[in-house]
Amino acid sequence: MTEFINRNRRHLTWALYAAAGVLLLLFIGDQLAGLKAARIVQTLISGLLVGGVYGLVALGIVVINKASGVFNFAHGWMMVVGGMIFWSFFTVSEISLLGAGLLAAATMLMILTTVSYRNLLERRNLAIALGGTAALTLLMTIGGIEWRWLHALSGTFAGAILTGLAVERFTIRPLIGQPLFTAVLMTLAVAEVLHGVTQIAWGTVELNLPVFVDPETNSRFRPIRLEAFDGLAIVRVELVIAFILALVAFIGFILFFRYTSVGLAMRATSEDQQLAQSVGLRVRVILAITWAVAAFLASIAGVLQGGAVGLSLNISFVALRVFPAVLLGGLESITGALVGGIIIGIVEQFGTLINSSEQAGTNLAPYVVLMLVLVIRPDGLFGEKRIERI
């Protein structure tokens, strides 16, 4: 008997997985049997829409991991910071010229010291710094409240770039050459620092971010009612808009990543840092740009999530629920980030539907998927298998 088990261990393992999968499907089918088809369709659509935003969050995590191998646990708090900065510019009728100028100057200084720190005092670099500061300040303060979208987008862009570059410069770069686990722990420390900063600056009360409102009534859109089988499926318009904008941001990043010189340099660095440096690429600068891009993606996701469900510190936990999506799609797969996000969104919504408890859907179901992925396919659906030879 022992010899038979050892000889057929692989087949027996997969048979056990198949049996467990069948039992799980039977359990889910039994739980859904008493529900109306319209409710199931509504849950499926909601999961798809929520998963689009999850895919954008997963993309920011994948970008950092693909470039440097660091799993960024501070991504959720980058989302919070970006959303809070957007709220600060979007809901204020008059922007402080001094505050906007300081933010623009700090952003330009960080950019120039990252790209050309040795020749910062050259006339050309000083002109770029002054011109960029003036342009950013103008974009953040021009006009009145009717220009608030421009103010908020410009301010969020500057704040995200500043946050990403500062995190890379002062926390990640000094750890180059140290064990990778040290950098991962540093991202946990950065998360707690950003947590404290957001509490000090914006408090702990949930904020209303009215970005998805009907311009005619200045209130939330009325939900979409779809006739599905024997009833109505109700879909929130806010989720639809957030899903579309998340896809636009996702496509925009793919175009940037594939067809721009900076994107090509990021791709080369993510494949092999030593080889990229040997052909003249400035790897440290590219890694800094990668963190800035990831922070900007996090800010977009924070605004979309905050506009759809409310802006609060709890948005940071979205990134924790997205980690299973990253592993499901593959740690280095951009396409897998979107696919994994959508799958986790659907699983989360159906978990809530079956158990009628939000905690079961958001805190349990994604991690059940994570356990299954790690056991059955640790590399993810689109991950690369690496073979290390000794």
Number of C-alpha atoms within 10 A of each C-alpha: 6 6 8 8 12 10 11 10 12 11 11 13 13 12 12 12 15 12 12 12 13 12 12 12 12 12 13 14 12 12 13 16 10 8 12 14 17 18 19 17 19 19 24 17 21 22 22 23 25 26 29 30 31 31 32 30 34 34 29 28 31 28 27 24 18 21 22 20 17 21 22 25 22 25 29 29 30 29 30 28 29 28 29 25 22 26 24 18 25 24 17 14 14 14 20 14 14 10 13 24 19 14 20 28 20 16 24 22 20 19 21 17 16 19 16 13 13 10 13 16 11 10 10 10 16 15 12 14 22 14 13 17 22 16 13 22 25 17 19 29 24 16 15 12 17 10 15 22 16 18 28 23 18 22 27 27 24 25 23 29 26 23 22 21 26 19 20 20 19 10 16 22 14 11 14 12 7 9 9 15 11 13 22 18 15 20 21 16 15 21 20 15 14 19 19 13 14 19 13 10 10 17 13 12 10 13 16 15 24 18 19 18 16 12 10 7 8 10 12 16 15 13 13 13 13 14 12 16 12 10 13 17 21 20 19 17 17 21 26 19 16 24 24 14 18 27 17 13 17 24 12 11 18 14 12 14 16 14 11 11 11 15 19 14 19 25 19 19 23 22 14 12 19 12 13 18 14 10 8 8 17 15 21 18 17 22 24 23 22 26 29 26 21 26 32 25 28 30 31 27 32 31 26 27 28 27 23 24 13 18 23 22 24 14 22 21 15 21 25 19 25 28 27 26 34 33 27 29 28 25 29 25 24 26 17 25 34 26 24 30 32 22 24 33 32 23 23 28 26 22 23 19 19 17 12 12 11 14 13 18 23 21 16 16 22 24 20 12 19 21 13 14 19 14 10 12 14 17 18 24 20 19 20 12 10 7 6 5 4 3
